[in-house]
Amino acid sequence: MPENTNENGTLPKLMDLVVFDILRGSECAECRKELLAEDFLFMEGGRPLCLMCADLDHLAYLPRGDTALTRRARKYSSLSAVVVRFSRARKRYERQGVLVEEAALDRAEEECVADAADRFSKRERASRRRVEQDRDLAVRMTEAILALYPVCPPAEARAIAVHTSHRGSGRVGRTAAGRALETEALNAAVIAAVRHRHTRYDQLLMHGYSRRDARDAVHEAINHVLERWRSDGQSPEHLVIDIGPLR
């Protein structure tokens, strides 16, 4: 039985081969070829190999960016590898593209050209669906904010809802709690908006205050605005609380 087969004679689960787009020079452990920055390198048993010695030099490089093309090319390629590069800024390896067989890439490109119009139409429909979903969420969130803060100016409530529910923002409105219109999440969104729009919080940060000290300094001002929005009928649409001179 081959060394890499399971007890039942089947091959193990497929795993991605990884090729490194290197940032600094190295040397192939077998042929001693010099590898320069931005060359591709494969690690085998802790040894760096050039693609020729790793038996991967016949593969074509497909940069990231076209999901459909990449998916199809990998599907049709009997051998493929993921290309990664280390990001010094993010301190992690990030995918740059894939290596696939040229015939597989050619077939994938032909299919992508053939159904490009259909895929574009599907993307357009999906985009419109997302826009409608986001618009509906913002409307429902605006109504929920006004239920909690009846005196909040409607335009401001809507601005808070649109801001916090923006897709891909990572803000509280995009969390499961936010989309479920839970009170705690909505309060967090309103407080964040008040902090930035109705206090000197941003100015304090610009004057060197730590985030914690700046928040402590504007805490009472935020509560004052929230209390007015809850009950007294005087719309503080342009209210800015004076917390004293900056030091």
DRENFIMAR-362445 format. One record per residue (C-alpha): residue in three letters; x, y, z; residue number from 1. Coordinates in Angstrom, 3 decimals. Each point is the difference from the previous one (the first is absolute). Layout:
+-----+----------+----------+----------+-----+
|  aa |       xx |       yy |       zz |   i |
+-----+----------+----------+----------+-----+
| ALA |        X |        Y |        Z | NUM |
...
+-----+----------+----------+----------+-----+
//
This chain:
+-----+----------+----------+----------+-----+
|  aa |       xx |       yy |       zz |   i |
+-----+----------+----------+----------+-----+
| MET |    0.000 |    0.000 |    0.000 |   1 |
| PRO |    1.410 |    3.456 |   -0.882 |   2 |
| GLU |    1.299 |    1.925 |    2.989 |   3 |
| ASN |   -2.522 |    2.866 |   -0.320 |   4 |
| THR |   -3.180 |   -2.105 |   -0.237 |   5 |
| ASN |   -2.407 |   -0.703 |    2.844 |   6 |
| GLU |   -0.600 |   -3.463 |    1.469 |   7 |
| ASN |   -2.860 |   -0.563 |   -2.439 |   8 |
| GLY |    2.272 |    0.800 |   -2.929 |   9 |
| THR |   -1.489 |    3.440 |   -0.739 |  10 |
| LEU |    1.918 |    3.226 |   -0.247 |  11 |
| PRO |   -0.199 |    2.405 |    2.972 |  12 |
| LYS |   -2.103 |    3.153 |   -0.125 |  13 |
| LEU |    1.249 |    2.567 |   -2.506 |  14 |
| MET |    2.148 |    2.750 |    1.469 |  15 |
| ASP |    1.232 |    3.193 |   -1.617 |  16 |
| LEU |    3.580 |    0.044 |   -1.113 |  17 |
| VAL |    1.505 |    3.343 |    1.001 |  18 |
| VAL |    2.549 |    1.950 |   -2.026 |  19 |
| PHE |    1.650 |    3.092 |    1.465 |  20 |
| ASP |    0.481 |    3.268 |   -1.881 |  21 |
| ILE |    3.163 |    0.895 |    1.893 |  22 |
| LEU |    0.960 |    3.463 |    1.223 |  23 |
| ARG |    3.747 |   -0.594 |    0.131 |  24 |
| GLY |    2.534 |   -2.204 |   -1.727 |  25 |
| SER |    0.488 |   -3.686 |    0.702 |  26 |
| GLU |    1.556 |   -3.062 |   -1.632 |  27 |
| CYS |   -1.443 |   -3.268 |   -1.244 |  28 |
| ALA |    1.203 |   -2.828 |    2.239 |  29 |
| GLU |    0.310 |   -2.415 |   -2.942 |  30 |
| CYS |    1.274 |    1.823 |   -3.088 |  31 |
| ARG |    1.525 |    2.937 |    1.931 |  32 |
| LYS |   -1.741 |    2.467 |   -2.287 |  33 |
| GLU |   -0.119 |    3.513 |    1.430 |  34 |
| LEU |   -3.545 |    1.097 |    0.780 |  35 |
| LEU |   -0.583 |    3.736 |   -0.046 |  36 |
| ALA |   -2.690 |    2.089 |    1.681 |  37 |
| GLU |   -3.415 |   -0.623 |   -1.617 |  38 |
| ASP |    1.100 |   -3.435 |   -1.269 |  39 |
| PHE |   -2.143 |   -2.982 |    0.928 |  40 |
| LEU |    1.268 |   -2.508 |    2.546 |  41 |
| PHE |   -1.402 |   -3.316 |    1.241 |  42 |
| MET |    0.868 |   -1.440 |    3.413 |  43 |
| GLU |    0.486 |   -3.771 |    0.278 |  44 |
| GLY |    1.145 |   -1.532 |    3.255 |  45 |
| GLY |    1.269 |    3.375 |    1.151 |  46 |
| ARG |    2.079 |    0.449 |   -3.179 |  47 |
| PRO |   -0.627 |    2.813 |   -2.510 |  48 |
| LEU |   -0.423 |   -1.181 |   -3.577 |  49 |
| CYS |   -0.363 |    1.866 |   -3.273 |  50 |
| LEU |   -3.085 |   -0.911 |   -2.004 |  51 |
| MET |    2.025 |   -2.150 |   -2.404 |  52 |
| CYS |    1.369 |   -2.179 |    2.775 |  53 |
| ALA |   -3.448 |   -0.105 |    1.625 |  54 |
| ASP |   -1.509 |   -1.246 |   -3.311 |  55 |
| LEU |   -2.299 |    3.017 |   -0.134 |  56 |
| ASP |    1.685 |    2.001 |   -2.754 |  57 |
| HIS |   -2.519 |   -1.141 |   -2.639 |  58 |
| LEU |   -2.834 |    1.816 |    1.781 |  59 |
| ALA |   -1.267 |    3.434 |   -1.057 |  60 |
| TYR |   -0.451 |    2.820 |    2.501 |  61 |
| LEU |   -3.496 |    1.475 |    0.346 |  62 |
| PRO |   -0.082 |    3.130 |    2.215 |  63 |
| ARG |   -2.918 |    0.467 |    2.375 |  64 |
| GLY |   -2.890 |    2.243 |   -0.973 |  65 |
| ASP |   -2.334 |   -2.093 |   -2.151 |  66 |
| THR |   -1.811 |   -2.417 |    2.285 |  67 |
| ALA |   -1.838 |   -1.888 |   -2.742 |  68 |
| LEU |    3.131 |   -0.469 |   -2.094 |  69 |
| THR |    2.037 |   -1.170 |    2.994 |  70 |
| ARG |   -2.685 |   -2.425 |    1.159 |  71 |
| ARG |   -0.357 |   -1.567 |   -3.444 |  72 |
| ALA |    3.731 |   -0.147 |   -0.693 |  73 |
| ARG |    0.618 |   -1.858 |    3.265 |  74 |
| LYS |   -2.936 |   -2.312 |   -0.716 |  75 |
| TYR |    1.465 |   -1.074 |   -3.338 |  76 |
| SER |    3.632 |   -0.143 |    1.112 |  77 |
| SER |    1.129 |   -3.375 |    1.346 |  78 |
| LEU |    2.901 |    1.770 |    1.724 |  79 |
| SER |   -0.170 |    3.484 |    1.489 |  80 |
| ALA |    1.598 |    2.106 |    2.709 |  81 |
| VAL |   -0.943 |    3.101 |    1.944 |  82 |
| VAL |    2.489 |    2.873 |   -0.218 |  83 |
| VAL |    0.440 |    2.063 |    3.175 |  84 |
| ARG |    2.147 |    2.949 |    1.022 |  85 |
| PHE |    0.836 |    1.217 |    3.497 |  86 |
| SER |   -1.483 |    3.403 |    0.838 |  87 |
| ARG |    2.330 |    1.908 |    2.298 |  88 |
| ALA |   -2.778 |    2.462 |    0.830 |  89 |
| ARG |   -2.535 |   -2.681 |    1.003 |  90 |
| LYS |    2.545 |   -2.530 |    1.298 |  91 |
| ARG |   -1.562 |   -2.886 |   -1.916 |  92 |
| TYR |    0.114 |   -1.864 |   -3.288 |  93 |
| GLU |   -2.545 |    1.157 |   -2.565 |  94 |
| ARG |   -1.205 |   -1.765 |   -3.129 |  95 |
| GLN |    1.314 |    1.486 |   -3.241 |  96 |
| GLY |   -1.323 |   -2.464 |   -2.556 |  97 |
| VAL |    0.275 |   -3.612 |   -1.104 |  98 |
| LEU |    2.164 |   -2.190 |   -2.209 |  99 |
| VAL |   -2.021 |   -2.220 |   -2.345 | 100 |
| GLU |    0.514 |   -2.074 |   -3.118 | 101 |
| GLU |   -0.049 |    2.079 |   -3.176 | 102 |
| ALA |   -2.664 |   -2.186 |   -1.638 | 103 |
| ALA |   -2.230 |    0.445 |    3.054 | 104 |
| LEU |    0.484 |    3.763 |   -0.114 | 105 |
| ASP |   -0.838 |    0.094 |   -3.712 | 106 |
| ARG |   -3.198 |   -1.992 |    0.574 | 107 |
| ALA |   -0.995 |    2.200 |    2.943 | 108 |
| GLU |    0.564 |    3.160 |   -2.046 | 109 |
| GLU |   -2.144 |   -1.337 |   -2.848 | 110 |
| GLU |   -2.859 |   -0.806 |    2.385 | 111 |
| CYS |    0.228 |    3.391 |    1.681 | 112 |
| VAL |   -0.180 |    1.775 |   -3.362 | 113 |
| ALA |   -2.984 |   -2.148 |   -1.052 | 114 |
| ASP |   -2.137 |    0.776 |    3.037 | 115 |
| ALA |    1.331 |    3.458 |    0.875 | 116 |
| ALA |   -3.307 |    1.698 |   -0.824 | 117 |
| ASP |   -1.973 |   -2.436 |    2.144 | 118 |
| ARG |    2.367 |    0.397 |    2.959 | 119 |
| PHE |   -0.144 |    3.790 |   -0.352 | 120 |
| SER |   -3.794 |   -0.136 |    0.052 | 121 |
| LYS |    0.055 |   -2.170 |    3.141 | 122 |
| ARG |    2.398 |    2.410 |    1.707 | 123 |
| GLU |   -2.255 |    2.924 |   -0.900 | 124 |
| ARG |   -3.058 |   -1.761 |    1.424 | 125 |
| ALA |    1.899 |   -0.926 |    3.153 | 126 |
| SER |    1.230 |    3.588 |    0.339 | 127 |
| ARG |   -3.519 |    1.381 |   -0.315 | 128 |
| ARG |   -1.188 |   -2.523 |    2.576 | 129 |
| ARG |    2.675 |    1.120 |    2.442 | 130 |
| VAL |   -0.885 |    3.663 |   -0.552 | 131 |
| GLU |   -3.673 |   -0.757 |    0.713 | 132 |
| GLN |    0.903 |   -1.996 |    3.103 | 133 |
| ASP |    2.252 |    2.789 |    1.270 | 134 |
| ARG |   -2.670 |    2.626 |   -0.680 | 135 |
| ASP |   -2.609 |   -2.061 |    1.858 | 136 |
| LEU |    2.352 |   -0.518 |    2.953 | 137 |
| ALA |    0.735 |    3.737 |    0.191 | 138 |
| VAL |   -3.733 |    0.819 |   -0.021 | 139 |
| ARG |   -0.783 |   -2.521 |    2.738 | 140 |
| MET |    2.996 |    1.125 |    2.022 | 141 |
| THR |   -1.059 |    3.657 |   -0.310 | 142 |
| GLU |   -3.451 |   -0.878 |    1.326 | 143 |
| ALA |    1.516 |   -1.988 |    2.870 | 144 |
| ILE |    2.340 |    2.875 |    0.948 | 145 |
| LEU |   -2.905 |    2.459 |    0.000 | 146 |
| ALA |   -1.964 |   -2.382 |    2.212 | 147 |
| LEU |    2.841 |    0.127 |    2.536 | 148 |
| TYR |    0.673 |    3.728 |   -0.472 | 149 |
| PRO |   -3.258 |    1.668 |   -1.078 | 150 |
| VAL |    1.484 |    3.510 |   -0.032 | 151 |
| CYS |    3.018 |   -0.891 |   -2.095 | 152 |
| PRO |   -0.269 |    1.915 |   -3.305 | 153 |
| PRO |   -1.252 |   -2.498 |   -2.613 | 154 |
| ALA |    2.726 |    1.012 |   -2.445 | 155 |
| GLU |    2.642 |   -0.713 |    2.624 | 156 |
| ALA |   -1.577 |   -3.320 |    0.930 | 157 |
| ARG |    0.121 |   -1.013 |   -3.648 | 158 |
| ALA |    3.610 |    1.173 |   -0.332 | 159 |
| ILE |    0.962 |   -2.111 |    3.021 | 160 |
| ALA |   -1.819 |   -3.014 |   -1.423 | 161 |
| VAL |    1.589 |    0.316 |   -3.430 | 162 |
| HIS |    3.467 |    0.486 |    1.486 | 163 |
| THR |   -0.093 |   -2.866 |    2.473 | 164 |
| SER |   -1.665 |   -2.463 |   -2.378 | 165 |
| HIS |    2.362 |    0.624 |   -2.934 | 166 |
| ARG |    0.893 |   -3.358 |   -1.538 | 167 |
| GLY |    3.595 |   -1.054 |    0.583 | 168 |
| SER |    0.658 |    2.738 |    2.561 | 169 |
| GLY |    0.258 |   -2.332 |    2.977 | 170 |
| ARG |   -2.076 |    2.448 |    2.037 | 171 |
| VAL |   -2.487 |   -1.059 |    2.635 | 172 |
| GLY |   -2.917 |    0.295 |   -2.414 | 173 |
| ARG |    1.448 |   -2.828 |   -2.113 | 174 |
| THR |    0.285 |   -2.405 |    2.913 | 175 |
| ALA |   -2.674 |   -2.614 |    0.577 | 176 |
| ALA |   -1.284 |    2.082 |    2.937 | 177 |
| GLY |   -0.123 |    3.141 |   -2.119 | 178 |
| ARG |   -1.858 |   -1.663 |   -2.868 | 179 |
| ALA |   -2.413 |   -1.445 |    2.560 | 180 |
| LEU |   -0.585 |    3.562 |    1.276 | 181 |
| GLU |    0.950 |   -0.930 |    3.549 | 182 |
| THR |   -0.165 |    2.950 |    2.387 | 183 |
| GLU |    3.576 |   -0.327 |    1.239 | 184 |
| ALA |    1.387 |    0.115 |   -3.543 | 185 |
| LEU |   -2.157 |    2.973 |   -0.968 | 186 |
| ASN |    1.001 |    1.890 |    3.135 | 187 |
| ALA |    3.659 |   -0.641 |   -0.806 | 188 |
| ALA |   -0.490 |    1.422 |   -3.499 | 189 |
| VAL |   -1.780 |    3.104 |    1.288 | 190 |
| ILE |    2.597 |    0.615 |    2.710 | 191 |
| ALA |    2.820 |   -0.283 |   -2.542 | 192 |
| ALA |   -1.737 |    2.510 |   -2.272 | 193 |
| VAL |   -0.623 |    2.447 |    2.819 | 194 |
| ARG |    3.591 |   -0.328 |    1.159 | 195 |
| HIS |    1.333 |    1.065 |   -3.392 | 196 |
| ARG |   -2.677 |    2.488 |   -1.070 | 197 |
| HIS |   -1.070 |    1.746 |    3.209 | 198 |
| THR |    3.079 |    0.097 |    2.212 | 199 |
| ARG |    3.640 |    1.028 |   -0.260 | 200 |
| TYR |    1.142 |   -3.611 |    0.012 | 201 |
| ASP |    1.764 |    0.170 |   -3.361 | 202 |
| GLN |    1.703 |    3.260 |    0.944 | 203 |
| LEU |    1.227 |   -1.530 |    3.236 | 204 |
| LEU |    1.585 |   -2.872 |   -1.915 | 205 |
| MET |    1.699 |    2.494 |   -2.298 | 206 |
| HIS |    1.373 |    1.804 |    3.076 | 207 |
| GLY |    1.690 |   -3.159 |    1.249 | 208 |
| TYR |   -2.613 |   -1.398 |    2.376 | 209 |
| SER |   -0.079 |   -3.784 |    0.253 | 210 |
| ARG |   -3.207 |   -1.620 |   -1.198 | 211 |
| ARG |   -0.959 |   -0.911 |    3.559 | 212 |
| ASP |    0.660 |    3.507 |    1.368 | 213 |
| ALA |   -1.897 |    1.586 |   -2.893 | 214 |
| ARG |   -2.970 |   -2.277 |    0.604 | 215 |
| ASP |    0.011 |    0.786 |    3.701 | 216 |
| ALA |    0.099 |    3.725 |   -0.785 | 217 |
| VAL |   -3.094 |   -0.111 |   -2.231 | 218 |
| HIS |   -2.000 |   -2.571 |    1.964 | 219 |
| GLU |   -2.306 |    2.530 |    1.667 | 220 |
| ALA |   -0.463 |    1.912 |   -3.240 | 221 |
| ILE |   -1.147 |   -3.159 |   -1.748 | 222 |
| ASN |   -2.455 |   -0.802 |    2.781 | 223 |
| HIS |   -1.382 |    3.525 |   -0.212 | 224 |
| VAL |   -0.713 |   -0.360 |   -3.715 | 225 |
| LEU |   -1.530 |   -3.456 |    0.426 | 226 |
| GLU |   -2.285 |    1.213 |    2.771 | 227 |
| ARG |   -1.225 |    2.881 |   -2.136 | 228 |
| TRP |   -0.651 |   -2.350 |   -2.903 | 229 |
| ARG |   -2.009 |   -2.278 |    2.231 | 230 |
| SER |   -2.381 |    2.498 |    1.508 | 231 |
| ASP |    0.007 |    3.776 |   -0.050 | 232 |
| GLY |   -1.145 |    0.907 |   -3.488 | 233 |
| GLN |    2.845 |    2.398 |   -0.737 | 234 |
| SER |    1.783 |   -1.366 |   -3.016 | 235 |
| PRO |    3.757 |    0.334 |    0.450 | 236 |
| GLU |    0.708 |   -0.468 |   -3.681 | 237 |
| HIS |    2.972 |    2.358 |    0.056 | 238 |
| LEU |    0.839 |   -0.288 |    3.680 | 239 |
| VAL |    3.700 |   -0.033 |    0.929 | 240 |
| ILE |    0.729 |   -0.336 |    3.690 | 241 |
| ASP |    2.689 |    2.270 |    1.399 | 242 |
| ILE |    2.245 |   -2.009 |    2.313 | 243 |
| GLY |    2.439 |    2.771 |    0.710 | 244 |
| PRO |    3.279 |    1.123 |   -1.538 | 245 |
| LEU |    2.405 |   -2.550 |   -1.383 | 246 |
| ARG |    3.301 |   -0.343 |    1.810 | 247 |
+-----+----------+----------+----------+-----+
//
